[in-house]
Amino acid sequence: MVWGVTYLAEAAARVVIVETTSTGTALAVSKVMPYAVGGVLAAWMFLYGRRARRQGERIAAAHAAAAAQTEAAPEPALSAAT
């Protein structure tokens, strides 16, 4: 979804640039902009993936610690009055 929204924003920016600047400037920006946008998106994807992996590792560690604590807890004693 992020990629789609970003490419729509890029297209809108290109339209604005074409309408408001000279032909030479619009052509230069049009040649460079896809690489810049792609680089920013690739960097975002890398950082987002790294953050998601760390968050997943924290959740897994917390789950493992809770499971270990549950296994280590003694069973309640049965009463002799049965």
C-alpha angles and dihedrals in degrees: 000000000000091000093051095048091047093051091048089052090049091052091050091049090051091053090051091048093049092049097046106035138053123277093253093052092046091050093049093048091045091056096047102035099075091055093047093048092045091050092050091048092048091050091048091049092050094049093043091050092049091050092048091049092051091048091050091050091051091050092048091049092050090049092049091049091050091048092049091049091050092050092048094051113104119245114252112261118249115238120245092224096085 
